[in-house]
Amino acid sequence: MNGNGPTKLVDPLEDPVPGVGTYEDFNTIDWVREKSKDRDRHREITNKSRQSTVALLHSVSDAFSGWLLMLLVGLMSGALAGGIDIAAHWLTDMKGGVCLIGFWFNHEHCCWTSNETTFQERDRCPQWQSWAELITGTSEGAFAYIVNYLMYIFWALLFSFLAVTLVRAFAPYACGSGIPEIKTILSGFIIRGYLGKWTLIIKTITLVLAVSSGLSLGKEGPLVHVACCCANILCHLFTKYRKNEAKRREVLSAAAAVGVSVAFGAPIGGVLFSLEEVSYYFPLKTLWRSFFAALVAAFTLRSINPFGNSRLVLFYVEFHAPWHLVELAPFILLGIFGGLWGALFIRANIAWCRRRKSTRLGHYPVIEVLVVAALTAVLAFPNSYTRMSGAELISELFNDCSLLDSSHNFIYFVFFVFLPVSILADRPAGKGLYTALWQLALALVFKMLITVITFGMKVPSGLFIPSMAIGAIAGRLLGVGMEQLAYYNHDWFIFKGWCSPGADCITPGLYAMVGAAACLGGVTRMTVSLVVIMFELTGGLEYIVPLMAATMTSKWVADAFGREGIYEAHIRLNGYPFLEPKEEFEHSSLTVDVMRPRRSDPALAVLTQEGMTVGEVEALVESTHYSGFPVVVSKESQRLVGFALRRDLLISIDNARKRQEGIVSASQVVFTEHAPSQAPDAPPPLRLRGIMDLSPFTVTDHTPMDITVDIFRKLGLRQCLVTHNGRLLGIITKKDILKHMAQIANRDPDSILFN
Amino acid sequence: MNGNGPTKLVDPLEDPVPGVGTYEDFNTIDWVREKSKDRDRHREITNKSRQSTVALLHSVSDAFSGWLLMLLVGLMSGALAGGIDIAAHWLTDMKGGVCLIGFWFNHEHCCWTSNETTFQERDRCPQWQSWAELITGTSEGAFAYIVNYLMYIFWALLFSFLAVTLVRAFAPYACGSGIPEIKTILSGFIIRGYLGKWTLIIKTITLVLAVSSGLSLGKEGPLVHVACCCANILCHLFTKYRKNEAKRREVLSAAAAVGVSVAFGAPIGGVLFSLEEVSYYFPLKTLWRSFFAALVAAFTLRSINPFGNSRLVLFYVEFHAPWHLVELAPFILLGIFGGLWGALFIRANIAWCRRRKSTRLGHYPVIEVLVVAALTAVLAFPNSYTRMSGAELISELFNDCSLLDSSHNFIYFVFFVFLPVSILADRPAGKGLYTALWQLALALVFKMLITVITFGMKVPSGLFIPSMAIGAIAGRLLGVGMEQLAYYNHDWFIFKGWCSPGADCITPGLYAMVGAAACLGGVTRMTVSLVVIMFELTGGLEYIVPLMAATMTSKWVADAFGREGIYEAHIRLNGYPFLEPKEEFEHSSLTVDVMRPRRSDPALAVLTQEGMTVGEVEALVESTHYSGFPVVVSKESQRLVGFALRRDLLISIDNARKRQEGIVSASQVVFTEHAPSQAPDAPPPLRLRGIMDLSPFTVTDHTPMDITVDIFRKLGLRQCLVTHNGRLLGIITKKDILKHMAQIANRDPDSILFN
């Protein structure tokens, strides 16, 4: 026993060499080291605060900097979300026409001054002119229709071209939804620039363009990325967060909550989303702070009032009709549909993305986007349900009495474009419903197909809205079906007692909402957060039960085909080192089976605590690619002393060679506390105890892998040393574990690309 | 390297000896071992399920047993909560009078058949007679008042006597709120019988009695205990949960959510309460299941409909008036009040409880309860605000226009009991408000004092309602003050612009709610869950901001005086080994400073993997009190092999002596894989590798304590071995850490009683 107290600092390298303790790009951080660093920093500030008033003030400001940062993140994200909403609204309307008072007004704003009172009429105020009116002077007839059609395609192509070009030119990280990468980053991975200012600027602009182009994508997922960018940039204002990767990830977790909060106007749901779906390390302090930030963001957005109705989202809805227990059957049916769709979508999308990666398709992202945008525009315009934006569609489907109101204007191109459109305007109302139904059915098929190829293109693209739209259409269809069934068969035993003839006993809007939740659940495998987000959209506790039944069914059904959600699937596709915190490791292997070196490998590369020269160490580092090296007492005993990281070793030796006198290749490298006695003519030793981790994690070779995986997950380790009866035997890294898991699941272990 | 694969089972003890792997009462469980055991079990079921249909069905039923259990817990807890509500309502009313149609009706039910229509009148229907009416024939005059008064005291004494006697006679664990103990149990402690059937039965009955007796306590905290008892009892139906302490704790975490869900009608708040306040290990699966159980319970309670208004709680409220930014100042003031009250209450209550423990006061719990009940009844009756139950009081204070309606009936005893009550009935309305105000002020002082001595008595007693009541009174007082201020000074610059003369610009009910949240927050230090519970009570997102401002202030203010909430303070008072997961360990000690043996202690008691006899092992175990012993290669090398628990050692040796032939004191104890060669006449060796933990956790002596504490918390360890350069140096247990923390905080380290 050597009771020598803290020995970390008995070292000439007391001032840390710049760079020691930082990480390279595409590497995993060491959570334990980062958190320990932060505690050291905090301790220092606390100790100093007792000495002077200035230091005390510094300590107080340090304590509150987290809250201030949260406030700023909330304000900035809320403002950006408001801006994106307004801009997207305006550009989307521009595809249909232009405001004569000023082109910067959107359709609704343009018509506010109009005298017509009914909503339907106000929609066609004289100040707003469709492109056909503007160009041909009339809005009737086949020619006008074709002009509008062409203009719609033109704008769609222009917007999507701008979006993809900007992304490619300035910020390649701005594409996609960003959630898979954010999950990976939050789990402790470094992707430099992914949350930088260029990504933020370009993502904000191109998100507006992509949404407006009419592609089958939403802005909700990317808003999480935008909020995380804001948080990351604002972190640079505070040393505490700038310098510590773990602390910064706490802020990013909160920012993810902020993103969902502004996307759905659901602060509580946002916090739960961050907790359930994206975060890795989520202490209670973060819970409370994310809630604060999510609220600030929601209220900022509300004060911007992008939709002019003091609601945070387009598809807020209030139901008043109760639901009956019998209806649980169709709700569960919707859950099954959602689960099946989720499983199918993930497979199809991943297959498509893999194809894009492996074939020549991946070399022409701009052309791909343009082709998909053209296809979307050509097919979407004739059907009023696909022509409107996803959020508008969802809002209509959630609402109770809008299905017929809006569907008697346009009909599906393929069948009717060459007929005079006007003759269809006064068809009987009974027929109207059927038209609406098959339009919806076509919209469903179209959305399903186009979403598969859209998600993953090189433009910002969220999945929430397309998934919800698909579910909402399916739900609405089922709801209308149920309504008809109840209407014509209200004396059936299942309707008897709660559905009197003529009464409005089925709420198709609720079915749409349940369907939306089911599909979103199937695709993302969210559970609590999804139900709470939906609950915050409706505001009625009693609708939780249908939502819950559908979400639960959907998750079970989807899980039966594969346990990964779309985000995990994309993480795996990209080969990021992500250790899923949700799933249990169920295999019975032992750590000795997974660690390196394997039996056929050369022996483990180790450093000895004394006796090696600078040259030998350099040669060892050069000849291997490991990220770190265990330090042992001697090669014979293999008793473990500590662990030194490759990067720290290289930087320190490099620095010593430049700055420290007498350090040459023959100098001894010493990791012990006291330098060993040397020959008098030997060069001075290089003491590197300061960069060695004196508390490396170890497990025994007999530790079952499930426990080892648990340790890696819970402590956020990067590597762990393996011992047998006190002797160092090997090393196990996160990558080894992931490769082992891939092997068990019959996947290619080399698909794990990063450390 | 010895690539010998899994070796755990190469042992004659393949069938585990009964008792090995279980725990003694008042001991800490090993989370890692329990979870690993469950994974083994799950693996076995999965493997078997491929063999036959029966096994497959078993596997499916096993997978769904968790959900079934949750459903049962929800149903049972919801039903019990409904029963408690109804019974408490009835008994509380009985203190005032009796229903002539049938004594089992409460006041409201009794008057349902009455013809009078207004609520005020219906309250005095002829079927319901106060005790004075029944006995003296009249309800007017001082004599009737005194009769009612005496009957009120009589019932209060009777109920509290019954409550305390039942608790003492049948289930001593039924007293208190139960939350501190549940927190400790969830963190991995064993208290046998704390969640047993007797505790459940007695707690349910005595909770009703205690609440009805008028003592200053609530049923909300104990409902968490009741729900946990239900869960624990229902766990016995499923092997998966009966046999595994870790799995059972997952269910208990969900049950805590259920308890709050039925107590406040707030399922989401309940889940967050469990997550934030009571749970220790809360995986996402539990989140989802608790949400399900909380919902089931809420809907069960709603279908029982205990309050006859389809609300789950008495004090549900809907505000419609908006609040103004200026009002944040009084809200923050309420937060400061709440924080101060919280800090003060914790100190006073802990001092009082310590006094009870250390003086003769603790020997007479029945007399104590009777005295406090008498005191409460005598002082509470004359003031209408204290006479009603806590929940009713809160409901009145939260509501917008009931302050004057209900206060013109009774006046404070000390001043007016000897005056004819009737002459005060028709005083001017302006005076009425002032009377109400000072009655409220007196009620505030009374509640504050009586709650301090009530919480901790030997009856079931929750803190939520009294704390909320105190805050609600303070808030209401401030709200009325603000209202008057705005009324008389609506041209002040702070009121200008948003408070026109005559308009109702201040909502005193909102102030009451904010005050309630602030005081509850100060006492319990809840944050998110508190805000969400309150949000679910009001249903309006916009009131979150005032609630949040007050809760945040309250927490900060209270934390400035001590970081412990009331539950943590009671845990510490009882000496339970609870490692607070929220607080960071900020001290700079190293593990070597905390581990045992200290420098002056005798060397660490270790077993060697071979060479010790049964007699020597028994002697070592007898001569020490440690819960476990490290196994090393040899005393000289001190290289660690594994860890054996005292209980397992004793049971195994005992079992071997009885059942295994030839095991005597001279038999060698062998922990190695292969028995060493022995003299031919030596007794057969006792092989104990099966009970040895081959993967004990180790840290190095240089590991900073903050990291060690983190490891203990995150992995739920009971002990960890300490090594230096690969050699075993010592051991560190949860108790050592807690003692060290107590020492740093200048507390008595011997106050940690259990392992």
Contacts between the chains, C-beta under 8 A, distances in Angstrom:
chain1	res1	chain2	res2	distance
A	1	B	599	7.3
A	1	B	724	7.3
A	1	B	729	5.8
A	1	B	730	7.8
A	2	B	701	7.9
A	2	B	724	6.8
A	3	B	592	6.6
A	3	B	599	5.6
A	5	B	590	7.1
A	5	B	592	7.9
A	5	B	593	7.5
A	6	B	588	7.2
A	6	B	590	6.1
A	7	B	702	6.9
A	8	B	702	7.6
A	32	B	707	5.8
A	32	B	710	7.2
A	35	B	706	7.9
A	35	B	710	7.1
A	36	B	704	6.1
A	36	B	706	6.2
A	36	B	707	5.7
A	39	B	584	6.4
A	39	B	585	7.7
A	39	B	586	6.6
A	39	B	704	8.0
A	39	B	706	4.9
A	40	B	588	7.8
A	42	B	584	7.7
A	42	B	586	6.6
A	43	B	586	5.8
A	43	B	587	7.7
A	43	B	588	5.9
A	46	B	586	6.9
A	267	B	541	7.6
A	267	B	544	7.5
A	268	B	268	6.7
A	268	B	532	6.1
A	268	B	535	7.6
A	271	B	528	7.4
A	275	B	287	7.8
A	276	B	284	5.8
A	276	B	287	6.8
A	283	B	582	7.8
A	284	B	276	5.8
A	284	B	581	7.7
A	284	B	582	5.5
A	285	B	582	7.6
A	287	B	275	7.8
A	287	B	276	6.8
A	287	B	527	7.9
A	287	B	528	5.5
A	288	B	527	4.6
A	288	B	528	5.4
A	291	B	527	7.9
A	291	B	528	5.1
A	291	B	531	7.2
A	291	B	548	7.7
A	292	B	548	6.8
A	292	B	552	7.5
A	295	B	544	6.1
A	295	B	545	6.7
A	295	B	548	6.5
A	298	B	541	7.7
A	299	B	545	6.9
A	527	B	287	7.9
A	527	B	288	4.6
A	527	B	291	7.9
A	528	B	271	7.4
A	528	B	287	5.5
A	528	B	288	5.4
A	528	B	291	5.1
A	531	B	291	7.2
A	532	B	268	6.1
A	535	B	268	7.6
A	536	B	541	7.7
A	539	B	539	7.1
A	541	B	267	7.6
A	541	B	298	7.7
A	541	B	536	7.7
A	544	B	267	7.4
A	544	B	295	6.1
A	545	B	295	6.7
A	545	B	299	6.9
A	548	B	291	7.7
A	548	B	292	6.8
A	548	B	295	6.4
A	552	B	292	7.5
A	581	B	284	7.7
A	582	B	283	7.8
A	582	B	284	5.5
A	582	B	285	7.6
A	584	B	39	6.4
A	584	B	42	7.7
A	585	B	39	7.7
A	586	B	39	6.6
A	586	B	42	6.6
A	586	B	43	5.8
A	586	B	46	6.9
A	587	B	43	7.8
A	588	B	6	7.4
A	588	B	40	7.8
A	588	B	43	5.9
A	590	B	5	7.3
A	590	B	6	6.1
A	591	B	695	7.9
A	592	B	3	6.9
A	592	B	5	7.9
A	593	B	5	7.6
A	599	B	1	7.1
A	599	B	3	5.6
A	633	B	725	5.4
A	633	B	726	7.0
A	637	B	726	7.3
A	638	B	726	7.7
A	639	B	725	5.1
A	639	B	726	3.0
A	639	B	727	7.0
A	640	B	725	7.0
A	640	B	726	5.2
A	641	B	725	5.5
A	642	B	700	7.9
A	694	B	700	6.2
A	694	B	702	3.8
A	694	B	703	7.5
A	695	B	591	8.0
A	695	B	699	6.3
A	695	B	700	4.9
A	695	B	702	5.5
A	695	B	703	3.5
A	695	B	704	7.0
A	695	B	707	6.2
A	696	B	700	7.3
A	698	B	698	5.6
A	698	B	723	8.0
A	699	B	695	6.3
A	700	B	642	7.9
A	700	B	694	6.2
A	700	B	695	4.9
A	700	B	696	7.2
A	702	B	7	7.1
A	702	B	8	7.6
A	702	B	694	3.8
A	702	B	695	5.5
A	703	B	694	7.5
A	703	B	695	3.5
A	704	B	36	6.1
A	704	B	39	8.0
A	704	B	695	7.0
A	706	B	35	7.9
A	706	B	36	6.2
A	706	B	39	5.0
A	707	B	32	5.8
A	707	B	36	5.7
A	707	B	695	6.3
A	710	B	32	7.2
A	710	B	35	7.1
A	710	B	715	7.3
A	711	B	715	6.7
A	714	B	714	4.4
A	714	B	715	6.0
A	715	B	710	7.3
A	715	B	711	6.7
A	715	B	714	6.0
A	715	B	715	7.7
A	723	B	698	7.9
A	723	B	726	7.3
A	724	B	1	7.5
A	724	B	2	6.8
A	725	B	633	5.5
A	725	B	639	5.0
A	725	B	640	7.0
A	725	B	641	5.4
A	726	B	633	7.0
A	726	B	637	7.3
A	726	B	638	7.7
A	726	B	639	3.0
A	726	B	640	5.2
A	726	B	641	8.0
A	726	B	723	7.2
A	726	B	726	4.6
A	726	B	727	6.6
A	726	B	728	7.4
A	727	B	639	7.0
A	727	B	726	6.6
A	728	B	726	7.4
A	729	B	1	6.0
A	730	B	1	7.8
